[in-house]
């Protein structure tokens, strides 16, 4: 189980690093837009990300 969690974490880090590597300007502009969002908007994005991830996890499993 621990190997699975570490592998998933490694894949997440690789995907997170892809945009700053390929398009650093776009990544910076996107990050700046996110910092200007209201807390409620950021929470909604976080909630949707969590729900989509959970659904994908259930479908894969």
N, C-alpha and C positions, 0 to 999 in steps of 0.2 A: 504493500500500500504506500509506504514512504517513497519507494522508487517512482510510483505513478505520480504522486504529488510533486516530487522534484522534477520529473520529466515535464509535467504540465506547466510548472513554474518556469522552466527553461524555455519552453515554447513561447510562453507569454512574453518573456524578456526579449526573445528574438523578434517577435512581432512588434513589440513596443519600440524596439530600436530601429526597425525598418524605415519608418517615415523620416525620422531625423537624419538618417544616413542618406536616403535618396533625395529628399526635398526639405532641407533644413529651413529655408525661408517660409515655406508653406506650414511647416510644423510650428515655427515661432509665431506666425500670424494666427494660427488656430489656437495655440496656447494663450495668446493675448486676448482673443475673443472670449475664451472660456473664463478668464479671470475677470472679465467685465460682466459676466452673467450674474443674475440674482441667485441666492442660495437655493431657492425653490427649483429653479431651472436645473442647477447642477445636481440636486438631489433626484430630480426626475430622470435625468440622464443616467445617473448611477443606478436607480431602481430598474430602469429599462435594460441596462446592461446586465444587471444581476438576473433578471427574469429570463432574458434571452439566453444567457449562459446556462442557467438551470434547465431550461427546456432542451437546449442542445445536449447537455449532459445526460438528461433522462432519455432522449432519443438515441444517443450513442450507446448507452448502457443497455 
